[in-house]
Amino acid sequence: MPGLTTDSSNALVPLSSGAHVRVVYPVRHGLKPPISRISISWSRGNSLLVSVFREPPTESDDSDGEAGGKVVQVKLGVGDGEVDDAQWRRIAYGSVSPFALLQSRRNSVLALSKMSMSSSPYHSDWWEYVMEYSKGISSLLDNARPLPDVVIDDPKTVVKKVEEPTCLKAAWELLEIFYADKESQAWLPERIVDWLADYDILFSGTQITVHSKLVEFQKDIVSLQAIEDDPRYWEVMSSTLAVGWLEIVVKLLRLHGSYQLDQLSNREGREKTENGLVEAVAVIISKMPRMRPELEAGRLGECFKTKPDFIKAWEKWRAQITKLDCSSFWIQCDHHHTREGLRNMLQVMLGNNNNLNASTCHWIELYISHFLYVRPFTVGLESMHALAQKCIQLKPISTSHRLMGLLIGILGENTEVVLAECSRAFGPWMVVHAIELLTAGSDQAEIILREERDNLGEISIEELHRLVYAQVLSSHALTWQIAPIYLSSCMKQGMGLLEVLLYKQPVQHIQMLLKAAEICQLYDLESISSNIMKIAGVYHWKHGRKGSGVFWLQQAQDEFRLNKIAQKLFDFVGRSISDESFKQWEGLIELLGSQSKIAWGLDFLHKYRDFKKSLQQVHVGKTSDAALQAVESLMSLMKNPSTPQRFWLPLLHDSLRLLCWKERPLLNVAQTNLLLNKLQDLSIARLRPDFIEASLPPQALSSVRLALATNLGRAILEE
């Protein structure tokens, strides 16, 4: 997610910069100790290359086949780099729709509850809404590039190669399991078993896990001729069985040498007994009772939906394990590793604490094994939390994974801890969207997160986190457009900060300006939209983009500034009404229109434009009809009281060709006298000190007076 702006003075929500948080980046090198030396160098971008070297073996030491060193790339930045900025933006944009839909439904539910005077604002359908919201968010967190399916299935491949999931997806699914999916509360332990099966790989970066042991052992399976002679084979199966991955255990058991077709028919009775014991354990594992409604295709176990049926099947299954454990066939099994390995697996299924503790790698795996084989009837978060604390004592770890802290907070029913873990490990996006799950059906969480607090400026914790997340979104040019969705959901300060956000957008970029106007229209912020357009109009006008400035001022209906511009334009054209001057401003005059309410209006300039067009027709050699039309335009301008005096002489000077028309006089006696009177009034007006002289040749006045006198004589003779 884009980081916060460094300038806190421009922040929507002021954040303290006093506390510096130390960020720890895991180095997943996979080398066995001892480590003798580490070298660090810069790589491309914000990445480091960390070279890890093992202690060189001495001549007396046996080589263990391990590499002498490894180079690991560590990406610096927010989080651990598992989700890049582009993916974060995709998640941020994709989560807007589910969030907005849930807010709309909440508002509708609250409105209906007020009308019906109901004590609880949420009805039974609300769980479906929350689950739909959770699934919508969860779909965004899936990996974008799924790996292609393998056409030919390798019988010795026990762990399929999949795209490594993200901690963000694992954390969201944890919250969904405990807070949103109410239908699975009856088989909550089984949901946690499935969760670990999907995300145990995430713990492999900081410690050994069952998944990492499986992956390492799978690399050597092909080279093993008698797999049952390798102690790791039985160790891996016991660990896999302890966490409930039954399909992998049975597949590994079927790799036992006693199943080889070339050996099966030639084996003696004792060897056949060995194969029978292996198959018996495989059958028992595949028939393990599961307290859940159903299993996916390919999953092993027998499902039971009701507790009485499950208890009955569980006791029967345990009796079969005890009977097999006490069987005399173990004496006939001569293969030591097979005998001890199978009996160890039976002890795992019987819930022997020592075997479970030895077979698991960290406390969550031990926790899962207790659910499966020791306390399958565990219900309630209180008892689940007590069991978790016991497993942590049995399997202490030096470095806690962020998912472990989140799970402890959930089991402890501590909303503040869960929120803090989400904020610390996954950032403001996770907090804002997880609150919708935390408050679903929990009155205590509702009070904690949505109650207004004086120390927060009379806003709730929920609103505070939404404001912080909106700050994160607004600090990046590619995500600020979705910040209004979250600001508008904050009743106290959201709309005020939304106005601040809109005012902070640069008006020189047309796309951002249009987006800001669209947001204003969406949230009925007409006055803000008008002000932003005014700012844009003034900005473009001052930077020489006159047309854009006038356009945005017109969109804002800013009559005051439009009239100022029209007055300025009117004065400029009046000082120099030459063809070049008018051509320079003709487009702007057309854009302004004739509705501006200045002293004389721009109506004169529009009529002058028509006059110039008619006059141009005359100059290019058109007929007398064009000349008569130009004279008509001239008389219309001279008779119009909106035509200022300073324009009279330039108009008459431009019309010298019309006044001296060779074929016949185009102006009659009355028209000529009118123009002469105008010329006389102009001569008197020139004596005033405030009169503005037009940029004309010195002999312009005498030339016009002579042309009018000549036209008057010709008109008198013609009449």
Disulfide bonds with the S-S distance in Angstrom:
none
